[in-house]
């Protein structure tokens, strides 16, 4: 039952039309684009996918289209986190019916679990909607405000959630991350979730990583990991530093990193459309500056290549 993800897992943007309705027709090309650029899996309807800005019906439709557009070469993890437990369970059962490789759920972020035991209760209720589908807890305190120690969560949840296989760990608490990697003799798959710290994550025991910038810059990260594996730490560090510059440029575009990143996908031939409110869409001037600054660091030399024509 356990599915361990290795290498780069992209967290795709949800494509929208100009009126911000979902645009499912982009997804087949998007899936080929990721596969052809070395991405090993897709994590759909998460933070990057604006999952919590989608209706339940939209999330079901997006997950279904991704499953129709992929095969074993690009397995799909469906994010099912929600503030409503029954909607989270509906998403989980639906993902299982579709044949998704796994599901993942962040902690509820309005009424929050106060203790690890309460978080375990919540995740158990979500995961039980699909009794044979691998489940990943999604730890992202910057969005949920839930900072409970994940290693303790794993220890308590191990015997409560039979389908628990790991964590999508999007946080900078390396002592806790290291402890998670070692829980139960390395039983769990701890996917690292901070692109700007990928090298540090790998040094801490990561074997798989989920990130937004793998949508458009997977090649530089693949080169980074290869250099690290070959013991060429100087090259790995230089590549990580370049990725950090790229991330800083997107952060400095005048809108959120998500909005800037989503917009630049069109520069690579996969137009994912605008972001949804309350996120602001970059202006034409901001996009021109973004492109110019990315050019300065050679982004279009190391970015993902446009999808090959069928």
N, C-alpha and C positions, 0 to 999 in steps of 0.2 A: 504493500500500500504506500510506503514511503517514496516520495519523489524528491530527490535532492537536485537542486538547480546549481549549475556550475557556470562560471563565466559571467557575462553581462546579460542582465535581464532589463530590458527597456520598460519604462513606465509610459505608455503612449498617451499623447494628447487625444482628447475626444474631438473628432472633426465636426465643425459647425458650418452651416451656411452663413451668408452675410447677415441674415435675420436672427442668427444664433440658435436656430433649430438644428438638430443633429443631422449630420451628413454621412450616412452609412456607406455611401458609394466610394468614399476615399479609402475605406479600411482594407479592401483586398490589395490595392497598390501599396498601402502603408505596410502591410504584413510582409510583402515581398521585399520592400525596401529594407526593413529591419533584418530579414533573413539573409539577404545578399550582402549586408554589411557586417556580418559576423555576430549579430545578437543571438543569444541562445534561447530566449523566452520573452514573453510579454506579460506585464502586470497591468491589467486594464481596469479602468474606472476608479483609480486611486486618486491621490492628491493631484498629480500632474494631469490626470484625466478629468479633473473637476468633478469627480464622482458625486460629491455631496451637493453639487449644483444641478444635478440631473434628477428628473423625476424617476420614480420606481420603474415606470414603463420604459423610459429611455435607457435606464441601466440594463434592463432585461434585453432590450433590442441591441444595445452595443455589445454586450457579452455574446449574444447569439451570432451577430455578424462577425466578430473576431473568430469564433469557433468555426464558422463556415469558411473563413478566409485563410485558415492555417492548417497545418498537419503536424506530424510528429517532429518535424524539423524546427518548429517554433511553438512549443507548448504554451498554454495560456493559464495564468493565475488570475482569477476573478476576485477583485476586491468587493467584499460584501458588507463592510462596516456601515453602520447607520445609527442614528439616535433612537430609532424605533426597532425593538427586538424582533417583532413579527415581520417587518420588512427585511431585516437582515436575514432571517430564516428563509424567507421567500427567495431572496437572491441566492442563498446557499443551495437550497434544493434545486433551483433552476440551473445553477452552474453544474451540479452533479448530473442532472438530466442531459445537459449539453455535452458532457464528457470532458469538462475542464480538467486540467492537470492538478489543480489545487484551488483553494480559496484562502483569502486572508481578510482579517477584520481588525480595524483600529478600535481603540477603546471609545466608548460613548463620551462625547465631549461637552454635553450640556449638564445633565446629571451625571457626575463622574463617579467612578468607583473610588472609595476612600481607602480601601485596603486591598492587598493582593487577593485575599479570599473573595472579595466582591468582583474583582476582575476575572478571576477563574470562573465564578458563577456565570458571568455574562458570556464569556467565550465558550463555555460548555454548552450553554443554551443555543448559541449560534451554530456551533460545529455539529451539534446533534441533529440538525436538520438534514445532514448528509452523512450518514453513519460510516461510509466507506471512502469519503473524499478527504485527502490530506488538507490539514488546516494550519495556517501560519498566523500567529498573532502579529499585528502590525503596530510597532512601537514608534510613535512619532510625537513626542512631547511638545514640539514647537507648534503643533496644530491642535492637539487634544488637551494639553495642560496636564496630562497624566504622566507622572514621573516615577511611578512605582518600580522597584528594582525587578528587572526582567528575569534575572537568574533565579530569584525567589519565586517568581511566577511559574517558571518552568518546573522548579522542584515541586511546587504544590499541584500544578496542573498535570504532571506526567501520568498520574494514575487516574485522573478524573476525566481527561479528554483523550479517548483512545486514538483519535485521528490527528492529534497534535504532532507535527513533524518539525516545527521550527518557528523562526521569528524573522520578520522583515524589520531590521533594526536601524531606524533612521534617527540617530542621536550620537553625541560625541562622548559618551561615558565609557571610555575604554576599559576601565576596571570591571564594570558590569558586563560589557561585551565579552571580555576575556573569560569571565566567569560563566557566561552563557555557553561559550564554545566548549567549556569543559564539563558542563552539567551532564550527569549520568554517563560519564566516559565518552563524551562527544556524540551522544545519541542524536542531538538536534542539529538541524540545518539552519545556521544563523546567517541570513543574507544581510550584507552590509549595505547601508542606504545613504551614505554621504559621498557624493561623487568627488568633491574637492579633497577628500581624505582617503581615496581608494587605496593608495599605496600603504598608508598606515593601517587600514582595515585588513589588507592582505597579510601584513606583518603580524597582525593580531589573531590570525587564524581563519580569516574569511576565505571561502572558496567560490562564493557566488555573490553578486552585488546587483541591487535594483536601483535604477536612477533615471532621472529625466534627461540628462545630457547624453546618455547612451542612445537616445533617439537620433541625434544628429552628429555625434562625434565618437562613435564606437571605435573607429580605427585607431585613434590615438591612445585610447585606454587599452585596447588589445596589445598594442606595441608596448605600452607601459608594463602590462602583466607579463608579457614575454621577456622583457628585459629583466624584470625582477626574478622570474623563474630561472633565468640564465646567470644570475648573480651580478648583472650589470646595474648596480644600484645608482650610479651616476646618471645613466641614461633614463632609468625609471624615474628618478627625481626630477630630471629636466622635463620629461613629458608631463609629469604631474603638475609641475610649476606652470607649464603652458596651459594645461586644462584649467588651472586656478585663474589664470589671466582671462581665459574665455568666459568663465563663470562670473568673474568680476565685471566684465564688459556687459554681460546680460543684466547683472544686478544694477549697473549704473545707467541703464537705458532710459530711466525716467518713469518706468512702470515696474510691476513685479517681475521677478525672474521668470515666472511661469509665462506671463504675457509676452515678454521679449523672446523667450525660447520658442513658444508656439508660433510666433510670427516668423521666425527665421526658418521654420520648416519649409515655408513656401519658396525660400531662396534655394532649397535643395530639391524642389520639384514635388513636394508633398504638401499641398496647401490645406492646412487644418483649420483655416478660418479664424475668426476672432475668439476672444475669451468671453465668458459671461459675467455680468454684473454680480458682485460689486467690483470685480477686477476691471481695470481700465485698459483699453486697447492702445498700443503705441500709435502716435501720429506718423504721418509720412516723413516729417523731418526727423523724428526719433528713429525711424527705421533706416533712413539714409545714414544717420550717424552710427547706428549699430553696425550696419554693413561695412562702413568705412573703418571702424575700429577693429572689427573682426578681420578685415583684410590686412591690417597692420601687423597682426600676429600670425598671419598665414593660415587663418582658419579654413579657407576653402581648399587648401592643400591637404589638410588632415581630416576634414569633415567627411561624413558619409557620402558615398557616391550616389548620384541619382539612380533610381531603379531602372534596371534593364528593360527594354521593351519586349513584350511577349513575342 
